Structure formats: structure tokens, C-alpha cells
């Protein structure tokens, strides 16, 4: 497998925000979002056997693993890596851009599925079955640059009946959209959604990788 980095930090996003977490960041992505903050993971990295990835990730003795990217589902071995980590008794989540079928992932993997808004430059590429075959633990994340993105997300949530029943995360692009504005929009127009700030960006604002 192609790996960009493996490191321990605090989960900065999702409903698991704040938990100590080991991140396995895989290399490669099929999108090129305008606001991407992990563009270094699009290429490079190093080749590692699945067993070596597991050994390095578990050496931190942290019971929560997040597989991310880039786009982790571009690599065929990702579902088996997640399954192997589950077999060790670990909690496992995966952060995906939503363009690839997530069904092969074990049902105990917590899927954080990004729905791209127009501000990303990559809207409209969600794999349909990721919406139709959703699970109780799935979380749908919308990263927003402005009110037009919020309107897109609000309409998407309603058109696909994501609420009630699913977890919807609305996240402002760090340094672009004022979180206070987004909070106000959520309160008045989509109160079932979660405001989801990138906690790690506030803790380590000057560190661009490995946190």
C-alpha cells in the first residue's frame, strides 16, 4: 500500500472530535478540491506492507484508528486493512470523499463521507449507493466556503432525506468562512446538523501535516 504518513494526534473532525487517534494517511486522490489542506498526500509517500502499517499504527497504544488520505478507497487493500484493525479490537473510522463505493468496508467501520459542495470545484461526484445504503454510524460531512455552499448542503440534505436519521456535519473552510456565520445559518435553517470545526487547525494553526 502507498502511505504518506502514520502519526498520533487528536481527532479534529466528526462526532469523534477530541479523541486521541492514530491517523493512517494513504497516498493518492481522484479529486483536486480548491481548499485542500492535504495536497501533499496526492503523490509520493512510500510503499508499505499491510502488516507493517498495522505494526506502526498500533505501536502508539491508542485504541482509535482513522484511515484517511488523499482518498483511501483508491487502494484496493483499504477494506482489508480496516477489517484487520477491527479484529485487533480497535475502533476504526475512514474519511472518504464519497466518490467511491464504501459498501466493501466492514459494517463496524465508521464511515465519514464527504459530500462536495460547489466551492470545492468537485460537486456532483458522490457515488449514489453511499447515500442509498447508509448505515446508522455514517456521518456526512459538507465543507463550506460561503452561503451558496450552505444552501447547496441544506438542499442536498433535504433532497436525500439525510435528516433525521443520519449525522450531518457542516464544516467551514478554515480561514475562509467565519464559523460564527455558519453557526447562525445552522441555527435558523438546519438545526439538526452539527457545526464541525477543524479542532486540530485551532490547536496547531501553523502545522500543516502530522497533526
C-alpha positions, 0 to 999 in steps of 0.5 A: 500500500502507498502511505504518506504518513502514520502519526498520533494526534487528536481527532479534529473532525466528526462526532469523534472530535477530541479523541486521541487517534492514530491517523493512517494517511494513504497516498493518492486522490481522484479529486483536486478540491480548491481548499485542500489542506492535504495536497501533499498526500496526492503523490509520493509517500512510500510503499508499505506492507499491510502488516507493517502499517498495522505494526506502526499504527498500533505501536502508539497504544491508542485504541482509535484508528482513522484511515484517511488520505488523499482518498483511501478507497483508491487502494484496493487493500483499504477494506482489508486493512480496516477489517484487520484493525477491527479484529485487533479490537480497535475502533476504526473510522475512514474519511472518504470523499464519497466518490467511491463505493464504501459498501466493501468496508466492514459494517463496524467501520465508521464511515465519514463521507464527504459530500462536495459542495460547489466551492470545492470545484468537485460537486456532483461526484458522490457515488449514489449507493453511499447515500442509498445504503447508509448505515446508522454510524455514517456521518456526512460531512459538507465543507463550506466556503460561503452561503451558496455552499450552505444552501447547496448542503441544506438542499442536498440534505433535504433532497436525500432525506439525510435528516433525521436519521443520519449525522450531518456535519457542516464544516467551514473552510478554515480561514475562509468562512467565519464559523460564527456565520455558519453557526447562525445559518445552522441555527435558523435553517438546519438545526439538526446538523452539527457545526464541525470545526477543524479542532486540530487547525485551532490547536496547531494553526501553523502545522500543516501535516502530522497533526 
